[in-house]
Each structure stands twice: as C-alpha cells, then as structure tokens.
Amino acid sequence: MSLELYKKKRDFKSTPEPEAIKGEKKSVLSFVVQRHQASHLHYDFRLEMEGVLKSWAVPKGPSMVAGERRLAVMVEDHPLPYGEFYGEIPSGNYGAGIVDIWDEGVYLPLEQKGDSEKNLLEQLEKGNIKFVINGHYLKGGFGLVRIQGKEKENEWLLIKKKDEYALDSFNIEQLPAVKSKTGTVNVPDDVHAIMEPQMKNQEQKVDIPGGAIKPMLARLSSSMIDEPDWIYEMKYDGYRLISTIRDGQVEMVSRNGNSFNEVYSELFDELSTIKESVILDGEIVVEDSKGISDFQLLQNYRTTREGKLKYYVFDLLYLNGHWVTDFPLVKRKELLDAFFKLYNFKNIFNAPYQTGKGKALFQKLSKAGYEGIIAKAPDSEYQVGRRSDAWLKVKSVMMQEAIICGYTLPQRSRQYFGSLILGLYDELGQLKFIGNCGTGFNDVSLAELHAKFETLTTTKCPFPKVPKLLGAKGKPIWLKPELVCNVKFAEWSMDEKMRVPVFMGLRVDKEAHEVVNESKEHTAKKSQKLEETMTISGREVKCTNLNKVYWPEEGFTKADLIKYYLTVSKYILPYLKNRPQSLNRHPNGVKGKNFYQKDMDVSKLPSWIKTAKVYSKSNEAYIDYLICNDAATLIYMANMGCIEINPWHSTYLAPDEPTYIMLDLDPGNVPFRDVVDTALAIKEICDEINIPAYCKTSGATGLHIYIPMAAKYSYSDGRTFAQLIATIANDRLPAITSIERSLEKRKEKVYIDYMQNSKSQTIACAYSVRPREMATVSTPLDWKEVNYQLTPQMFTIKNIPDRLASLGDLWTPVLKKGIVIDRALKALEKL
C-alpha cells in the first residue's frame, strides 16, 4: 500500500494527525500499539516497513497468552510520525475519538536472514510474518498470519508465540497507555512479573453488548440500481428481527423493541443451540405453499400455526467479542456464510443473495409474486438505527404502512366495523388522512381488530381537521393513533389518497410515529411544499419556505426542524412555560447570518401568541418578550428560523427568582473526556452534600449541570452557591479545570462557567436543537451515560424522538423540589 489512501481519508486542516510523508529507512525498526476510542474501542497494531507503518486494526487488542489468536484487519499504511501521535481526533474527521499510545518499542524478524526489512517484506507478501517484539508490555515472539480464502485478503490473525515472556492470562484493559493526553506512564522493568499475579484466576472481560439494537433500514427507490458489484436480496414481507446470543442466553427483539422469545418459541429453541456470542439481523416470515412470504399468514401464525415459519438472516453485527458493523458488507456476508456452515438449522436460513444482475432478479421475483428486492452497496457499513441510501428497496407492488385512526360503523350484514380510517404522518409531523379501507378482512380478523379498538376509543378526532369520508360510510368512531397496519393498494391519487386499499394485517413491530409515505420519502426534499398552514390545537400556523435547506451538509430542511419540534413539543414545553424567550433567529440556516430578537412587535403577532412586559437592563425599558406555552407558539418560533430555543432561568411571574442554577462546562479545545471527568466531580460533590444534580449535553461541545432551586432564592444567592461548587470542583481537578473567565488565564482547561446564573441570561434548553453540524440536540442524560463513550454529537433531531419514546423525559426533576441552600452550605463546610 502507499500513503494515498491515508491522505485521501483525512483533512489535515481539521485533524492533528501527521501528514502523509514517507520516512527514510532505519537500521532499527519500530512498532507501536495505539488504543483508539472511536465509534468502538479497538487497538491499532503498527510495524515499520518501507518507510511507513504497516497497520492492522485489532478489535480486542494483542494478547500475551501463548497461542491466543486475535483478529487483525489490515488497513491503510500510516506515515512513520503517526507512531508518535496521541491525542484527540476532532468530531467530523475520519476516526474521530481519543488515540493513546498503549505500547511502543522495536522489533526484528524471528529468524535473521540477511537484510531484516527485506526478510519481513517477503514474509508480508507470503502472508506469514514472524517477529520478536521488545516493548513495555509486549515482549517476545509473535506471528501475523493472513486468513486464507478471503477475497480481499485483509484479515489476519495476531498470535503470541510460546516463549519465556508468555503469560498464563492477560487483560489489556488493566494496563494504562504509556502515553496519553493525561500524561506519560513509567512502566517498571519487571512489569511482566507484576502483571502475572494480578491476572491469574481473573475472568477475561467479554465485550458483549446489552440492550435493544435498532436495525439499519433501507430507503425506498423508484428506480432500479443495477450495478455489477452491488448485492441483491429478496425483499421479505415479515417482521424485522435482531437476535442477540450471549453466554447461551437468547434475546429476539423486534424493530420497536418487543420481545419475540415466547411468540416464536421454535426459533428461540434453535437460536439457543448457538455456541458463539453473536448478533444476527434478519426477517421472520411465514411462507405460503408457493414459498412466498405472506404477511397475513404471519400475523395469524400465533393462533393458526398455518404456513412455514422461517427466519432469514441477512447480516451479522457482532461475533465472538468483535463488533463488525464497520466491516464492509461483503466481509460481513463472508463471516455470515462461514457461521451458517457450523449449524444445520431447520427454520433459520442464511438469506440468499447475488452479486450484480439486479434488474434481472427483480423481474424474475416480481413475475413469481414476490414483493420486490433490496439492493445493497458492497462496501456499506452497518449503520445502527439509520436509514441509508447504501441500502435501497425496490417494490413490485404498492405497499404502505398506515395508522388506524378510527373505523366506521358496519352497514348491512357486516359485523363489528365497516372500514378502517387510515392516516400517516406528513413531512411536518402532522397526522394526515389517506383514505378508508374496507376489504381484506374475514370474520376472525374483524372480531380481533374490534377487540383491540375498544381500549383505544376516543371522542376526539386525531386529525387536525375532521376528514371527509367519501361514499356510503357509517358513522366514524375515532381511535388513538397507535395501531399500525400493512395495506396493499393500486396507486396514490393526486390528493394522496390510496386507491383500492386492501388490509394485509397489523404490524406489531412498528411504532406509529415512524409511519410516513414511503413513496415520497426518497424525494421529499425535492418535492416538498413551499408552504403549509398547520392547525395545532385549533390555532393556524402558516409555515413558509419549507424546502429551504438549513443544514447543507446533512440536507436537513426547515421542514425537518419544524417536524422535530412538533414531535417533541410535549417534552420541551414544560421547560419553556411562562419563561421570556430570547429568539436566536437563523433565517438562512446554520451557514447564514443569525440575529437575536427580544422585543416583539405585538401588532404583527397572531392574537393567540402570548407576550409579557418585562424590564430589560440592556434596553433600559420594559419590552414585550415572547412567552411559549403551547405547541403552536413553538412552531411559530421555528418558522421564524429559531433553530435553538433559549428561555430565561426564571419565569416572568417571578423574574428575580431562578427555577434552577446551572454550571456550563466549556471544554474549549481540550478532550471531551476532561469534560466528563469534571461533570462527575461535580456530581460527586453534590452527592456528598446530599443535593440533586442533573446533566445534559449542551448540544455543542460541552455539558450542562443543573441544580433545582424551585424559585426560592435570588439570582445572586444562586450564583454564589454555583460559584462555591465550581471552586471546589476546580480545587479537586486543578490540572484540567479552571474558573477563570479569561481565555488567556484559563488556557487549555475545562471552563466551569457559573456566571450564566444572572437575570435575563439564557442558554439552550433541554431538547433544543443547536445550529451546528448534524443538527445536534441538547439532551438530558442518565448519570450512567456520562462516561468516556459520551459525545454531544450522539444526539440529533433524527434520534431524539425515539430516545424519548423509549426513556421518557429524564429532565422532569429539574422543575421539582428545590434545594435548601443553608443546609447545603453547612454540608459544604464539612468537606
């Protein structure tokens, strides 16, 4: 390899990594092992050859146990200066995260034959390198062996040789990096004598993930991608299923987090025979007599047991301690093929696929009655919980998920109900009527559906406006919009109603908020309406320039912003209620100029917008602040270009008494792990004096710590108390924190800013979007999430709605009972 690929992947104006410069040949060859905390923790093993560092990514890191094999994936060559690099690769760059030098030293070929480097290069070419290392932790003989039969031949095994340096056990996580941002570790000469007794009789820590994993999703395509190297699979008409097997325990989880362990017990029993630790992604289907998946058969399978139940597995995310989500799809397929050769399942199958000739496969399957195909880019990584253009679905029949929003009473001889009243969410997140469906039912499904309806009945129409039901329909009965179904239909009408819809069954694996018009989704940005008048709780809000791109790099529009705020309105509104707003307007998106607005021209506002006259020190007058107490006002603000929402810490009813105090942890240019350490130190102080503290991401680069005050104290009292907490935290962490406001004085440290606790000061509230790349969101956290894996970029407008649906609002205690300052001060005196 050359350094061209290394150079191509990096922008040296925004990363501190060394530039792609080839080094000169040396008499002594160096090696380095770098610990890289990127999207997943792994180790990079590098050997100097030909003036560069030949490099392998080793997910679990090297071992000092003789014969223990570690997967090593060969990656691009790195320049020699990279062996001296450690620090933080900023977010947005390739490999963003923390890099430490875990070990370094020199190495030689195991057998000396003439020129050492030439000898090693010959072994590299043959795929079997034997060498001796002299490092701080790694010593003695090692081998790097290429795995045979691999198409790209980049997967190797790193193996420790049996010699006097080999250990009985080895836990790499117990050993600190020799060089890191926090300093240099002096490793004693007899480190191996020290390591040996520490590691004996200890269990090796297994890197097995826990919790539900959301699958990667395909984007609907109206045209066929026919590329010779793309991978093509059948599109199944079933339930998506992620299966996790660890330590003999099986968990089968649907797309929306429901357990299928008991429902499909025969699959559970087969998965229980798997000895590996593995995460599989696939789809459960029930096939008819022709071998075609039938969604109605699947829905009824729980009771009828008719049809052939099958689990088609088409991807592998994790295998025996290794995350492989960042492997290209073709490599994951190879691993999946090898995995299935180990087992002879009855109901679980390796999903068939082919490379190239996608158009011919689509025509063949469509003719046979299948739903369509999935086209996948061969180099696509597995993007957990993301919908990607790297996976495309092409349908041969019109199918649409729909929300059951009501039903009509039966007419003539039919029992239970006449037709279903269906809807979906439009581009702005509003529920939209898409027609009635009166066919596709039998006596059993009519009764079962009606039984489910009884607990969801409501007197309120779920649509913004009561839809006009065409034809001879019975009286409508409205339902809470929670049930999702599959509908087959002929086409969309001009006004986006389904023609000739046929009910195909309920979808227990989908949440209602996910249901959108799939046929429009892939062209939504191009065809989006320029404006739309939304009706929210009876109030009309005119939204304009909806197709204006606010985030150019991500392609997010003003409509995406409005949809987000409408979706999370019930969660964000409690933190805005009765608080004066400082509007930070970005009418042309994050790349355009912004301006602040406090004093509102009341004569130009809709009559239902609430304002309050509050004295402004900077204006030296009473001005009309906007008060956001409802969803309509929130969307009005978003339409004005308010990407972020900045309320006061107090309400206009008690403007001098803050509801809470806060500490803003501003990292400047220091590693984010320092921010995490600072936040945990503040939490520790609060725990010691028995007061609550709550943490959220700023949505930018730092963290915010909030302490509830319940409007019982003045801003001055709150700010003084915040200063005391900040000072104690700074005393405990003087090497990485500062309370100096001056950039020059605080230098490269985390600034603990307590000065934000002043009247009329504002800061982005919980669930506020920030005008930054990726459309990040200021997100409340559980303290367990405040660790080195945390980054503010983890939370965006695309994943916060799902997070809220899963975890609920973690920020509610901030508005609850406040602290007693006198009691807290007495506790502080004892520290």
N, C-alpha and C positions, 0 to 999 in steps of 0.2 A: 504494500500500500504506500501511497505518498501522503503528503500533508494537505492535499487539495480538499479532501472530504472534511478534515478537521477545520480548515479555513472556511469552507462553504457553510458549515453549520453555525458559525459564530459571527457576531458583530462586535469587533474589538473596540468600538467606541462606547459600548454599553456593558462590557464584561471585563473584569480584571484579569482574565486568563491570558497567558503569554501568547504572542503572535506566532504564526506558523513559520518558524525559522529553523532550518535543519542544522544540527550541530556537527562538530568535527569528530573524527574517530579518536577514541581514547584507548590507553593501554589497559585501564581497569574499567570494567562495565558496571553500571549501576542498576539497581532495581528500586522500585517504590511501590508501596501499597497505600492507596488513598481511600479513606472512608467517605462515602458520598451519600449524604442525606438529601436526595432529590424527591421525586414523587414516591419512591420507595427506597429504603436504606439498602445500599449494596456496597461492595468493595471493588476498586479498580486495581488490577494487578498489572504492573508495567515492567518490561525488561528492555534495557537499552540495546539496540542493534541498528547498524547502518545510519547512525547519527540521529535516530528518532527513538521514541519509546513504543515498542510493540505492546499493544494493550488488550486486556481481557476484562470484561465485567463479570465479577464473581458474586452472585446474589447473597450467598451465606458467608463469604469471606474464606480465606485459606485456613487450613487446619494443620496442627502439629501432631495429629494422631496418624501413625503409620497405616497406610492402605486406605484411609478415608478419602473418598472422592468428592470433589466439589465441581459443580457445573461452572464452566468458564466460557463466556461468549466473546469471541474475538470481535473487537470494534476497530474504529479507525486509528491509525498511528497518531501519536501526540508528539509535539516538539520536546526536546530534552529539558528546556526550562520548566516544563509542566511538572517535572519531578520535584520541583521546589515550591510549587504552588499550593497554598492553602488559604481559605477564607470563604467568602460568600459570593456565589454567582447570583446576581440580582434576578428578581422575578421578571419573566418575559423573555429571558435568554434560554438557549438550549441548555439543559441540565441544571436549571435553576435550583439552588439549595446550598447547603453547607459542605465544604470539602476540607477534610483534615488529612494530614499525613499520619497514617496509623503506624507504618513501619518503613524503614529505608536502609539501604546498605549497598553491598556489592555482591556480584555473583560470577561464577565461572562454569563452563561445561563440566559435567560429571567426569568425563574421560578427556584428558588432554591429548589432542591430536593436531599438531601444527598450530595454525592461527586460530585462536579461541573464537573470535567473532565469525570467521568463515565456517568453522565447525558448527556453531549454533545456527547459522543461517541455513546450512544444509539440513540440519535436524528440523528446523521450522518448515522447510519445503516438504519434508517427508511426513510431517505431522506428528513427530515424536521427539520432544525436547527433554533432555535430561541435564539437570544442572544442580549446582551447590550454592546455597544462599548463606550469606553472613549478615544478618540484620539484628535488630534489637530483640524482636520476638521470634522471627522466623530464622531457623538455622538448619544446616544440613542439606540432604538431598531431596529434590523434588522432581516431578515429571509433569509435563503438559502433553496430553495425548488427544489428537483430533478424533472425534467420534466418526466412525466410518458410515458411509451410505447416506450422508446428508448432502442435499442438493447444493447448498452454498458453502458447505464445509467451514462454517464459522463457530461451531460448537465443539468445545474441548472439555477435557476433564483435568483438573489440577489435583495431583496426588502426592502425598508426603511419602518419601521412601523410609524404609525401616533402617534406622541407624541409632547412634548414641544420643542424638538430640530428640528423637521421637518421644512423645508423651502418651500416657495412658488415656488422658482426657484433655479436652481443650475447649474453652469457652471464650471466643473472641470478644464478646460483649463486656467481659470483665476487665479488659485491658484498655487503658486510655491511649489516645493518639499521642505520638511522640511530639507532634507539632500541630497546634490549632490556634484559632483566633484568641483563645483564652490564655495561651502561653505554651511553654515547652516543658515536657516531662523528662526528667532524668531517669532513664531506665537503668537499674543496677546491673552490674556484670553478671551476677548469678540469678538473673530473672527467671531462668528455667527451673532452678531449684526452688524458687519461691512459688512459681506458678503450679508446679506439680501437686503439692499437698492441698493447695486451695481448690484444685479442680477435681481431685479424686472423689468418687462417690456422689458427684453432683449430676443431676439430670441436665442434659443438653436442652437449652431453651428452644422450643419449636416455634417457628414463625408461622403460626396458623391464624388466619383472620377470623373474627367473630362478627355476628350481626348480619342483617339482611343486606344483600348486594343488589343494586338496581342494574338491569341488563342494558347493554348497548342497543340502540334502536336504529332501524333503517328509515331512510327518508323516501317518501313516495315519489316515483318518477313517472312522467307521462310518456317518456321515450325510452327505447331500449339501448342500453350501453353494451356494445358488442366489441369488447377488447380481447385480443388473443391471450393475454396473461391474467385476466380477471377470473375470479372464482364464481361459479354459478350454482345455486342450490334451489331446490323446490321450495316454494312458499307454502308453509303448513297452515292449516286452519284450525288452530287449537289454543292451548294456554301456554304461555311462556313460563319456563321453569328453571330456576337456578338451584342446583343441588350441591350442597357442601357436605363432604365426608371427612371427618377428622377424628382420630382415635377411635374408629369404629362407630362413631355417632353420625347419624344421617339427619340432615335438615333439608326438606324440599320446600322452597318458598316461591310463591307466585310473584308476578311483576309488582303487585301492590302490597307485598309483604305478608300475604296469607300463607299459613302452613298447609301443605297438601299431604303431610305424612299419613294421616288416617284415611283421607279420601281415596288415595291411590295406593293402598297398602301393598299391592303386588309389586309396584315399582319400588316402594320403600324396602321391601324384603330383598329385592335383587341388589339395590344400592348398598345394603348392609353387608353384602359379601365382599365389597371392595376393600382391599387391604391398604391401598395408598391413601395419603391425605390429598384430596383433590377437590376442585370446584369446577363443575360442569354447567354449561349453558345449552339449553335446547328447548324443545316444544313437545308438550303432551298432546296427542291426537287420538281420536278413535276413527278407524278406517271402516268403510263400508265393504260390501262383498267384492267391489272392484278394486279395492286397495287405495281408495281416495279418501282423504281426511274429510270428515263430516262434522261440522260444529254442533249441529243439533244432536247427533248421536253422542258427542262428547258431553254436552250439557245434561243429557238424560242418563248417562252411563252410571251415575251414582245409584240410581234406582233400578234401571232396567238391566244393566250389565250386558247390553247388546253391542255388538261390534268388536273390533280388535283394538285393545288399548296398547299404544306404543309411545315410547319416549325417544324422540330423535335428538341426539346430541350433536351440535354443530360447532361448539367452541369449548376451549379449555382455558381457564383463567389462572389456575394455581395447581402446582404439582410438587408434592413432597418437599415442602419448605421453600419453593421458588414461585414468586409471582411471575407470570409470563405474559401479563397483559400488555407489556411494552414490546413483546416479540412481534414480528410481522405475522400476519395471518397465515401465510404459507408454512411458517415454522410451527405455529400452534396446531395447524392441521396435521403436520408430521408427528407431533407429540401425541395428538389425539388418536391417530392411526395406530401408533405403537401401543398406546394404552388399551385399545379395544382388542388387540391381539392377545392380551393377557386373560381375557374373560370370554365366556360363552353365554351371554345373556339371552333370555327368552323374549323379554318385552322392551329391552333397551338397545338402541341401534346407533351406530355411527352414521350420521346423516350423509347420504350420497351427495357428491358434488363433482363438478367437472371444471377443467380449465379451458377457457375460450369457448367459441361457438355458442354464445348465449342466446342469440336470436333463434337459432335452430331449436335449442332446448325449449325456449318459451313457446314457440309454435307447436312443438310436439306435446308439451304438457297442457297447453290451452285446449288443443283438439281432444285430448283424453279426458278433459273435465276438471283439471286442477286449477287452483286459484291464481297461480302466477309463479314468478321466480324472484329470488333475491340475488342481486349482483354485488360482489364484494371486491374491493381493491386488494391485490395480493400483499401489499406492504402495510395494510391498515393495522394499527394498534387497536387494542380493545379499550374503548372509551366508556368506562363505567358510568351508567346513568345518562349518557349523552346520545342525542340523535345526530347522525353524521352522514355527510354526503359520500363517505367512503363505503357505505352500505346503502344500496338502493333497492326498493321493492317495485316490481312492475306487475300490475294486476291484469288478469284476463277477464275478470268480471267485476262489476261495480259493487264494492262492499264498503260499508261505513258503520263505524260505531256511533251510537246515538244514546242520548239520555232520555229515560222515560219520565216525562214531566207531568203526565196525567193520563187519563183514559176517558172514553165516552161511555155512557150507559148503553147496555145492549138493546138492540131492536129486534123485533120479530122473534124467531125461535132461539137465537143465540143466548147462552148464559154467561154470567159474570161481567163481561165488558164487550163493547163493540169494536173499538180500535184504540191503539196507543197514540198519545200525543207526544211527539218526539222533538228533541232540541239538541243543540250543541253550543259550544262557546265560540264567539267570533273573535276577530283579531284584537278586539279591545277587552276581551274577557267577559262580554255580556252574553247571557243566555239567549239563543236565537231559535225561533220556531222553524222546523224544517219539514213539517207535514204530519199526516196521520198514517198509521199502518194497521190495516185490518185483516191481513192474511198471514198464513204461516203458522197458525195455531191449531192444536187439536184439543179435545175435551180435557186431557190431562194438563197440558200447558196453560190453558185458560184458568183452570182451578188453582194451579200452583202460583201463577203470577198474581191472581186476585188475592190470594192469601198473603203474599208479600206486600201488596199495595195497602192493606188495612192498617199497617203500622206507620205508613208514610203519608197518609191522607192529611191535607191541609186546606184551609178555606182561602188561602192567598195564592193567586196565580204566580208561578215562579218567573214568568217572563216580564220584562219591563212594561210591556203593553199586552193586554189580552189578545191573543191571535184570533184571526177569523178562520173558523173551520169550514172548509168547503164541502159541499154535498150534503146528503141526508145523514146527519150525525146526531147522536143522542146528547144529552146534557153532559158537559165536561166535569170531571172530578179531578181536582188538582192534587199533585203529589210533590213531596220534597224531592228535588232533583238529585237523587243518589244512585238509582239503579241504571246500569249501562247494558245495552244490548247490541247485538250484531244485526245489521239489516242489509239484505241484498236488494238492489233496485236497478231500474233501467237507465236512468240518467238524471242529471240535475236540470231543473227548469231555469229560466232566465232569472227568476226571483229567488233562486236557491232553495227550491223545494224538491224533495225526492219524488220521482215518478215511478209508479208501480212498486212500492216498497213491500218486501216480504220479510217477516220476522224470522230470524235464524237461531235465536237463543240468547240467554243472558251471558254477560261477561263478568265473572266473579273475580277476574284478575286485573281489572281496570278501575281506576278512580274516575269519578265524574268530571273532575276539573281537568283531566287530560284530554277530554273528547273535543276535537276540533274537526273542521272539514279537511280531511287528508288530501283531497284532490286539489285544494287551494294552497295547502301549506307550503309546498315547494316553490310556489310562485307568489307567495303572499307579499313579499317586499316589492315586487314589480307591479302587481295589480291592485295594491291597497288603495282604498278610497282616500281622496284628498281631505275630506272632512266628514264628520258624522255627528249628529246630535244624539247624545245619550240621555236616557231617562233613568235617574238614580233616586229611588225613594220619592218619586213624583216630581223631582226637580230636573229640568232640562239643562244639560251642559253641552255647549257646542264645542267640539274638538276639531281643530283645523291643522292642516299640513301634516297629516298623519304619516305620510310616507317620507317625511324628512329624516334623513339618517343622522342620529345623534352620536352614535359610536361607529365611526367609519371602518375601523379595523375589524370589528365584530359584526358589522352590518345591522346593528340594533337601531330601530327607528323610534320616533316619538310615540308611535302606537304601542311599541313594546313597553315603553316606560309607563304609559297610561294603563295598559293591561296589568302590569305588575302592581301598581298602586291600587287598582280596583280589587285585585285578588287578595292583597294583604291588608286592605283598609280596616277590617275589624280588629286586626292585631296592632296596627300603628296608631289608630285614632285615640286610644286611652292616653298616649304619651304626648298628644297634641291638644287635648281638650282644655279650653279656656286659656291657652298659652299664646301670647303675642308671637307672631311669626316674622322672622327676618327673611325675606324672599331672596334667594340667590338664583337669579334667572340666567339660563343658558339658551337663548332663543335659537342659536345655530349649533347646538350640540357641544360636546366636550372639547372640540378643537376650535370653536368660535369664542368670541369675547363674551364675558359674563358681566353682570352688574347686580348690585344689591338694591332692594326696594323695601322700605319700611312703611312709609306714609302712603296709604292707599287713597285714590280718588274715589270717594264713596259714590259720587254721582254716576260713575261708569261701571259700577259693580252690579250684578244681579241683585234683586231685592232680598233674596234669601241668604246672601253672604253676610256673615256676622263680622262686625268690627268692634273695636273698643278703643276709646281715647286713653292713652297712657303717656305720661310725661317722658320725653326723650331728652337725656342730658346732652347728647351731641347736637340735637336740633334746638335745644333750649326752648322747647314748646311741647304742648300736648299734640300728639299726632294720632292718626287713625291706623292702628295695627290690624291686620287681618287675623281673625280667630278661626281656626279649622276644627270644627266639632263634628263634621259629618263627611261621608264619602264624596258627596257632590262637590264640596269645597276642596277636598283633596285633589280630585280630578281637575277641577278648575285651575288649581295651582300648577299641576303637572302640565296642563295645556299651555300655561304661560311660560313653560320652559324651566320650571323649578325641578331640577333633577334631584337635588337634595333638599331635605326638609329640616329647618333649623328653628326649633322653638326655644323660648326662654326656659330657664330652670324654675321659674315661678309662674303663677297664673296672674291674669290681670285683676282677679278678685283679691289677691294678696301679693302684690307685685314686689314687696320687700322681703318676703319670706320664701326662700327656695324650697322646693319639694325634696331636693336631694343635693348633695355636693358630689363633685367628681374630680378625679385625677386623670389627666391626659398624659399618657406615656408616649412621648415622641422620640423615635429612635434616630432621627437624622440619617446618618449613613452607617450605623453600627448594625451587626447581625440581629435578626429578629429574635434569636434565642435569648439575647440580653433583655429584650422587652418581656419575654415570657418569665425569665428569672425575676425581673423587677415586679411584675404583677403577682407572682407567687409570694414574694417577700411581703408585699402589701397585704395580701390575703392572710399571711401568717401573723402579721401584726394585728389585724382586725380580729382574728380568731383568739389571739392572746388576751385582748381586752373585751372579748365577747360582744362584738358588734358585727352585723352582717355587711358583706361587701359583694358586689355583683360586677361581672366583667362582660364586656362586649368588644368586638373588633371595631376599630374606627371606620373600617371600610377603605382606609387609605394605607398607612404604613404602621400604625400603632395600635394600642389598646386603650380602652376607657374603663376606669374603675369607678363605680357609683356606690354611694352610701346614703340610704334613705334618711330624710330629715323631717318629713311629714309637715312641712311649713310651720315648724315650731320655733325657728331661730332666724336671726337676721343673716343677710349675706356676709356681713363682717364676721359674725360668730362662726359661720360655716367655713369661710375661707381660712380663718385662723386655725380651726381644727384640721382642715385639709393640709395646711402647711406643716402642722406637727407630724401628721402621718408621713408626709413626703420627706421631712427631715430625718425621721427615724429610719425610713427605708434607705435614704441616701447614706446614713451612718453605717448601715449594715452591708451596703453594697457600694462602697466608695469607688471601686475600680471601674464600675460600669454605669453608674448613675450620677446625675447632677441636678441641683435645684437652681442653678444659675440660669437666668433668663438670657443672658448674653451668649450668642453663639461662640464668640471668641473665648469666653471664660469656661464654658462647659465642654468645649472641644468635642471629641468623638465619644460621647456618652449618651445614655438614655436620659432625656429631659423629663423629670417628673413635674408637670405643669399644674400647680394648684391655683394659678391666677385666673383660671376660667370661671371661678366662682364669684362673679360680680353681676350686679343687676344689669339686664339687657344684653349680657353675653349670651351667645348661642353656640350650639355645637350640633352636628348631625345626630338626630335621634335614633333610637332603636328602629331597625328595618328601613332606614333611609338609604336610598341609592346614593352613590357618590359619583361625581363627574370625573371618573378615572377609567383607565382601560379595563375591559372585561365587565364593566357595569357592576362593580362590587357593591356590596350592601353592608352597612354597619349592623353586625349580627350578635345578639345575646348568646352567651356561652354557658355551658355547664363547666364548673371548675375542672372537671376531669379532662375537658378538651383543651385546657391551657397547658400545652406541652410543646416539645420541640417539633412536633409534626404540624403544628398550627401555623397557618399563614392567613393574612387578611384576604388574600386573593381566592381563598377556598369558597367564599360565599358570594353569589351573584344573583341577579334578577331571575336567572334560569333555574336555580336550585332552592332558593329560599321558600317558595310556596310548598314544595314537597317536604322540606325540613319542618315547616310549621305544621303541616298536616300530620307529620309523624311525632314531633316532640311537643307541639303546642307552644305557648308563649312562655319563655323562660324569664321574661323581664318583669312579670307582674309584681314580685315582691318589692321592687323599687318604689312603687306607689303605695305600699302598705305602711305598717307601723314604723315610725322613725326611731332613731337612737336617742338616748338621753345623754347629752354632751357632758354634763357634770359627772355622771357615773363613769363615762368613758375616760375623762381626764384623770380621774383618780386611779383608774386601772393603768393608764399610761405612765403615771408617776412611779408605778411599781416595776416597770420594765427595766 
